[in-house]
Amino acid sequence: MSLNCYKCSKPLSETFKVMVGRRDTCPSCMADIRCCKMCQFYDPKAYNECRESSADRVQDKEKANFCDYFKIGSPGSNPDQARQDALAKAAALFKK
């Protein structure tokens, strides 16, 4: 799965999957990478727009922050959706 910037949607370097510094930015549009909108837990429909219930509230979701729960992920990446897709494929496989 490729990692793309939330703002310009351009691909980001594979090195960001290993480590993201607080001051790292997208080389194309200079958007902050260590921000809520680049986190796997970001969900606009969730309380405080975060699926991690223990995380502190962050006002500006596009600015770099110090959240301890940050995990890099492309915008729209949803582990729950991947699980649902896998279950649907399994159900289709065993359907009579």
N, C-alpha and C positions, 0 to 999 in steps of 0.2 A: 504494500500500500504506500503510495507516495504522500509526502507531506507538503501541503501547499499553504501559502500565506492566507490568512482570513480576509485581508483587505484587497489584495490585487490578484489572488488566486494563482500566483506564479509558484512553481516548485521551489522548495527550499533544500538546502544541502542535507545530505544524509547524516552529517555530523550532529545536526540538531536533534536527531533521534536519540543520541547518546547523552548529550549534555547541552543545556540551554542556560546561558548566563543571563543575569537580570538586565544587562545593557545590550544584549544581542538584538539586532534589527534585521528586517528583510532587506536584502541587497537591492531589490527592485524599487520598493516604495518607502523604505525606511520605517515601517511600522514596527512597534515593539513585538517581539516574539514571545517573551515570557509574560503573557497577559491572559486574562480569563478566556478571551475568544479563541486562544490557541490551546486550551486545556481540554482534556478528555472529559472532564466533569462539567464543562460549560453546557448549560441547557436553558434557553430563554423561557421555557415553560415551567421550570422548577423554582422553588422558593429561593430568593436571592440570585436566581439564574445559575444555580450550582447544584449538582446532584450529590456533592459531598456535604453531608449534614453538619460536620464538625468545623468546616472552613469558616473563617471570619468573613464578614460582608465586605465586598470591594465595590466602591462607588463606580469608578470608571473602568469598564471591562476591557478597554482598548489600551490602557497604559500598563507599563511594567509594574509588578507588585512582588511582595515577599511571601506569597501564599505557600505554606508548607505542603499542601496537597497537590500542587501543580504537577501534571503529567502531560507531556506534549502530545497533541493529537490534532488532526486536521479539523477544520470547522465542519460540523455536521457528522463527525464520526460518533457513532452511538453503539457502544458495546451491547446494549439491550436489543437493538435492531438486528445486529449480527446473530445474536442468539435466536431471535424469532425467525430469521431467515433459515437458519440451520434446522430448527424444529419443523418448519414448513417443508423443507426439502426431504427430511426424514419421513414425515407423514405422507408425502407424495410417493415416496419410494415403496412404502408398505401398503399403499391404498389398493383395494381390490377393484 
